[in-house]
Amino acid sequence: MNPIRVMVNGLPGNMAATVAGHVVDDNRFDLIPFSLTGADIPYSEFKLGDTLIRLLHPDNRDAAIGDIIKNYPGIIMIDYTHPSAVNANAMFYVRYHLPFVMGTTGGDRKTLEKTVTSSATAAVIAPNMAKQIVGLQAMLEYGAAHFPDLYKGYSLKVRESHQHGKADTSGTAKAIVGYFNQMGIPFTEKEIQMERNPDVQRKAWGIPEAYIGGHGWHTYTLTSADQTVTFEFTHNVNGRDVYALGTLDAVVYLHAKIIQGIQGRVFSMIDVLHGA
């Protein structure tokens, strides 16, 4: 089987660099030496080990993409860019019939999904690519569907901490809040407590120094109205590897769907789990 050609967008960002590094080390894939980047990135190349990757800015990517598609047919795009670029990037991908795995959070998610479903391509879109965390989400989704109002009368507290550079609220936290809403707890995304201060993360949270620059810690605390019962769900991730590995599984899954000729479909990481 020929390697799957992959273009990782968002370099020199940390998440994109982590994913690209795993692509290079995995013989199932072939990393092509280009990456979409932001207008604010002041250089045109990124060195990843022995591979020199050309960075394509918004003002020159349309001129370059035709030759890239011609020279590297069958590309799957991986997007770890910036929340502000999510929708524009999705429109770019579908315009050139490029299937993509979207790990970037933020943007207008309804518009994002509609962009794909009205197109001739397909995508895996998920706020979290870690399969084990997605499995937890699937359990909560099941509970929300089968046990509505299970936690009616309970209060909810949500705390999440990510590295200083993460611009938006955790997409995973937002998704899990939605499940608890269905299980009877009125709680809004604005009530999620975000932490981005490295000093607070070190001293109050106890996050290891080595991972201050790359982590995702989440705790969801449910308390009964009379304060006699408490449930707590926690998932803490240090580093980025677990997300990168899940992303590569999503690429393999999407590649199989593209071979089947599927178009205009948005798949989730729960779909990837079912198809693994």
Beta strands, then each sheet from edge to edge (+ up, - down):
strand 1: 4-9
strand 2: 29-31
strand 3: 34-36
strand 4: 45-48
strand 5: 51-56
strand 6: 76-79
strand 7: 100-102
strand 8: 122-125
strand 9: 155-162
strand 10: 193-195
strand 11: 215-223
strand 12: 230-238
strand 13: 265-267
sheet 1: 2+ 1+ 6+ 7+ 8+ 13+
sheet 2: 3+ 5+ 4-
sheet 3: 10+ 9+ 11- 12+
end
